[in-house]
Amino acid sequence: MSLSVSNLLRECHRLRRHLRELLSEIDLGPRVLKILQQTLGAAEAAHKNYHETIKKLKLKQKDDEVTLKQTETMLAKYQSDVNTAGSKKEYELKLTEIATASARKGVLEEAILTTIMDIEDRTAGIPAAEETWATAQADFKQYQIDAAERMERLKADQVLTQATLDATDAKLPQEMKVQYLRLVKSYGADSLAGVSGKTCGQCRTNITDQQRTTLLSGSFLSCAHCGRGLYLNEG
């Protein structure tokens, strides 16, 4: 195979592999965008949940304060009634009610204090939460801009590469095109393999001296092991 034909096949091989890489990157774009949209959605949900949690804590504090006030009213009543008990049994019952109400009051006071502290901590963290959400939105917007520009470059490269490949294919000797196109149909971008020395670049097996001579003579030859079309990877 003359070096000029080898150079053509080498270029065809390079262009087809480059075209495959371009198509892979173009295809990857929408999938990456979908993942980032999901990430943005999660950030939005976290931002919303942060504020919703503060609202829920404030409602809990309000409910607990109402319950505390009711408990304190009942406790005052029990304490007032204890001295009017008509019997020992009734007196002991009042003491039990006082103890229960007092314990309930302590639990509520502790819960309210904890809630107040949680609200204060989360309120203090609002600026950071807002900054995180703003950054997530800005990063996604910038990605959309960058991705659109990159996609435009990839598609322009795809068009140019395809045109260059078509022109290079057209320069191949007519007698080898049928076999060449058959291999392209079977193996796509991996339809060809360069031979360095006597080694097939696809399967790493060695060709014979006679096969190398055949390539040097200008004939199209496929690797006996992997079936790829061979070209001299030199010159």
C-alpha positions in Angstrom: 0.0 0.0 0.0 1.5 3.3 -1.0 2.2 5.8 1.8 -0.2 8.2 0.1 -3.1 5.7 0.5 -1.9 4.9 4.0 -2.1 8.6 4.9 -5.6 8.8 3.5 -6.7 5.8 5.6 -5.0 7.1 8.6 -6.8 10.4 8.2 -10.1 8.6 7.7 -9.5 6.7 10.9 -8.7 9.8 12.8 -11.7 11.7 11.5 -14.1 8.9 12.2 -12.8 8.5 15.8 -13.0 12.3 16.3 -16.5 12.3 14.9 -17.5 9.6 17.4 -16.1 11.6 20.2 -18.0 14.7 19.1 -21.3 12.7 18.9 -20.7 11.2 22.3 -20.1 14.7 23.8 -23.1 16.1 22.0 -25.3 13.2 23.3 -23.9 13.7 26.8 -25.0 17.3 27.0 -28.7 16.8 27.7 -28.0 14.1 30.2 -25.6 16.3 32.2 -28.2 19.1 32.0 -30.8 16.8 33.4 -28.6 15.9 36.3 -27.8 19.5 37.1 -31.5 20.4 36.9 -32.1 17.7 39.5 -29.3 19.1 41.6 -30.8 22.6 41.3 -34.2 21.2 42.3 -32.7 19.6 45.4 -31.1 22.9 46.3 -34.4 24.7 45.8 -36.2 22.1 48.0 -33.5 22.6 50.7 -33.9 26.3 50.6 -37.7 26.1 50.8 -37.5 23.5 53.6 -35.1 25.8 55.6 -37.7 28.5 55.7 -40.6 26.1 56.2 -38.8 24.6 59.2 -38.5 28.1 60.8 -42.3 28.6 60.2 -43.1 25.2 61.8 -40.9 26.0 64.8 -42.6 29.3 65.3 -46.0 27.5 65.1 -44.8 24.9 67.6 -43.6 27.6 70.0 -47.0 29.3 69.8 -48.9 26.0 70.3 -46.7 25.1 73.3 -47.1 28.5 74.8 -50.9 28.2 74.6 -50.7 24.7 76.2 -48.3 26.1 78.8 -50.7 28.9 79.7 -53.6 26.3 80.0 -51.4 24.1 82.1 -50.4 27.0 84.4 -54.1 27.9 84.8 -55.0 24.3 85.7 -52.0 24.1 88.1 -53.2 27.3 89.9 -56.6 25.8 90.2 -55.3 22.5 91.6 -53.1 24.4 94.1 -56.2 26.5 95.1 -58.4 23.4 95.5 -55.9 21.4 97.5 -56.9 23.1 100.7 -60.6 22.4 100.2 -60.2 18.7 99.9 -62.9 16.9 101.9 -61.0 13.8 102.5 -57.5 12.3 102.6 -58.1 10.5 99.3 -59.3 13.7 97.6 -56.3 15.5 99.1 -53.9 13.0 97.7 -55.6 13.1 94.3 -55.2 16.9 94.2 -51.5 16.5 95.1 -51.1 14.0 92.2 -52.8 16.4 89.8 -50.5 19.2 91.0 -47.4 17.0 90.5 -48.6 16.0 87.0 -49.4 19.6 86.0 -46.0 20.8 87.4 -44.1 18.1 85.4 -46.1 19.0 82.3 -45.3 22.7 82.9 -41.6 21.9 83.2 -41.6 19.8 80.0 -43.4 22.6 78.1 -41.0 25.3 79.4 -38.0 23.2 78.3 -39.5 22.5 74.9 -40.3 26.2 74.4 -36.8 27.1 75.3 -35.3 24.6 72.9 -37.6 25.8 70.1 -36.6 29.4 70.7 -33.0 28.4 70.5 -33.6 26.5 67.3 -35.4 29.5 65.8 -32.6 31.8 66.7 -29.9 29.5 65.3 -31.9 29.0 62.1 -32.7 32.7 61.8 -29.0 33.4 62.1 -28.3 30.9 59.3 -30.7 32.6 56.9 -28.0 34.7 55.1 -25.9 31.5 54.5 -29.0 29.6 53.2 -29.8 32.5 50.9 -26.3 32.7 49.6 -26.2 28.9 49.0 -29.5 29.1 47.0 -28.3 32.1 45.0 -25.0 30.4 44.2 -26.8 27.3 43.0 -29.0 29.4 40.7 -26.1 31.4 39.4 -24.0 28.3 38.8 -26.8 26.6 36.9 -27.4 29.7 34.8 -23.7 30.0 33.9 -23.6 26.3 33.0 -26.5 26.8 30.6 -24.7 29.7 29.0 -21.4 27.7 28.8 -23.2 24.5 27.6 -25.0 26.4 24.8 -21.7 27.9 23.6 -19.9 24.5 23.9 -22.8 22.7 22.1 -22.6 25.2 19.2 -18.8 24.6 18.9 -19.3 20.9 19.0 -21.9 20.9 16.3 -19.9 23.2 14.1 -16.9 20.8 14.5 -19.2 17.9 13.7 -20.3 19.5 10.4 -16.7 20.4 9.5 -15.4 16.9 10.5 -18.1 15.1 8.5 -17.4 17.3 5.4 -13.6 16.6 5.7 -14.3 12.9 6.2 -16.5 12.7 3.1 -13.9 14.5 1.1 -11.1 12.2 2.3 -13.2 9.1 1.7 -13.8 10.3 -1.9 -10.0 10.3 -2.5 -9.6 6.6 -1.7 -8.9 4.3 -4.7 -12.2 3.0 -6.2 -11.1 -0.6 -6.0 -10.9 -0.6 -2.2 -14.0 1.4 -1.4 -16.5 -1.5 -1.3 -14.4 -3.4 1.2 -13.6 -0.2 3.1 -17.3 0.8 3.4 -18.3 -2.7 4.4 -15.8 -2.5 7.3 -17.1 1.0 8.3 -20.6 -0.4 8.4 -19.5 -3.3 10.6 -17.1 -1.5 13.0 -17.8 2.2 12.6 -15.0 4.4 13.9 -12.9 1.3 14.7 -13.1 -0.1 11.1 -9.4 0.6 10.5 -6.1 0.0 12.4 -2.7 1.3 11.9 0.3 -1.0 11.6 3.4 0.0 13.5 6.3 -2.1 12.4 4.3 -5.3 12.0 1.8 -4.9 14.9 -1.9 -4.3 14.3 -3.0 -1.3 16.4 -6.4 -2.8 17.1 -5.7 -6.3 18.4 -1.9 -6.1 18.9 -1.2 -9.2 16.9 1.6 -9.3 14.3 1.2 -9.4 10.6 3.5 -11.5 8.4 6.3 -10.2 6.3 4.2 -11.2 3.2 1.2 -9.2 4.6 3.4 -6.2 5.1 4.7 -6.5 1.6 1.1 -6.6 0.4 0.3 -3.4 2.2 3.4 -1.8 0.7 2.3 -2.9 -2.8 -0.8 -0.8 -2.6 -3.4 -3.5 -1.9 -6.1 -3.3 0.7 -5.7 -5.8 3.5 -7.7 -6.7 6.6 -6.2 -8.1 9.8 -6.6 -11.9 9.9 -7.3 -11.7 13.6 -9.6 -8.8 14.2 -10.8 -8.1 10.7 -9.9 -4.4 10.7 -8.6 -2.7 7.5 -4.9 -2.1 7.9 -2.8 0.9 6.9 0.9 1.6 7.5 1.3 3.9 10.5 4.4 5.5 9.3 5.7 8.0 6.8 
